[in-house]
């Protein structure tokens, strides 16, 4: 497996407040934004060459088991999600199918031994209508 990068994603109470903090206070550049009804629920930031961060709204309806961490997702960008999936299966892990997300990524998600969520994703080409 070869990874191109890894970006932490923090669950926050207010994405708009985080946008203000990371751009105005820390000088990060806003690289991506998703909104629902005009209210931001996800943002991606970059600082310098190699520092990236994502934030997303905490989900009050999260159905994870008690004790599983909900506030941090480590988001890996491998060269091939399917190769990562095959490697994980060969290593004895139970891994679900690759999912195509509404935001244009092929993803798989697993949980590490301490309950942290690890997401492996790659951009997919957008189909022109």
N, C-alpha and C positions, 0 to 999 in steps of 0.2 A: 504494500500500500504506500502511496506517496501523497502527502498532504500539501496543499498549496497555501493554506492559512487556517487559523482558528480564531473565532470571534466570540467573546462572551456576550450573552444576552441577559440583562437584568430585568426582573419583573419589578415595576415601579407603580406607585399610587397614582401618579399624574404625569403622563408623557409630555404634555406641554410644559410643565414645570421643569422636567428633565432637559428638554430641548433648550430652554432658556439657560439653565445652569451649565450644560456642557458647551454651548456655543458662546454665551456671553461671559461666563466666569472662567472657564478653562480654555476657551479659544478653539474648540473643536469645530470642524466644518460639518454641517448637516448634509449627508450624502443620500438619504432616502427617507421617505415619510409615507405612512399609510394612515388614512383617516376613515372614520365612519360617521356620517352625518356632520361633517365639518370638525369633528373632534379627533385629534391624533390618538392612535392606539399602538403605533410602532414607529420607531425612528432608528436610523443608523448614522453613526458619526465616524469621522476620521480625523486624526491628528498626526502631523508629521508623515513619515513614509509608512511605518509599520504598525501604527496603533489604531485599532478599530474597536467599536463598541456598539451594541444594539440595546435598545430598551423596548419593553412592551408592557402593556397594562396588565396588572395582576388580574387573574380570572377568579372571581368570587365563586363561580360554579365548578371549580376544578374538582375532578372526581378521583384524584390520586389517594392512595392509601395513607393513613395517618403515619407520619414519620418520614415520608418521602419529601425531598426538598422541592420547593416550588419556585424559589426566587432567582435561580440561576440556571441557564441553559448554556452549555458549551456547544457552539456551532462550528463544526469542522467543514472545510471546503476541500474535499479530496479530488484527485484527478477523475476518479470514477466511483460513483456511489455503488454501482453493481459489484465492482471488485471489492469494495469494503464489505458489502453485504456477504459476498461469497467467503471472504476471509473470516468474518465473524461466525458464520455458520460452520466453516471448517474448524473453528476454534471451539465449537460446542455450544455456542450461544443460540438461543431461539430468537430469530429476527423476523419481523413482519415483512410484508411486501413493500417495495418501493412505492411511495405515494407521490403523485403529481399535485402540487399545491396550487391554490388560486393565485399565488404571487410568482409563479413561474419557476418552481424548483422541483427537482426529483429529490426526495428525502427518505431517509430511514431514521428512526429514533430508537435508542436503547437506553437502559438505565445502568449506571455503574454500580459496583457493590455497595456504595454508600447511599444510593438513591438519587444521585444527580442524573439529570437528563442530558444525554449526549445526542446531538442531531448531526447527521452527515448529509450535506446537500450540494447539489450542483445545478447551475442554471441550465434551463432547457431552451432550445430555440423557440421563439414565438412564431406560431403559424399565422400567416397572412390570410385573411378571409377572401 
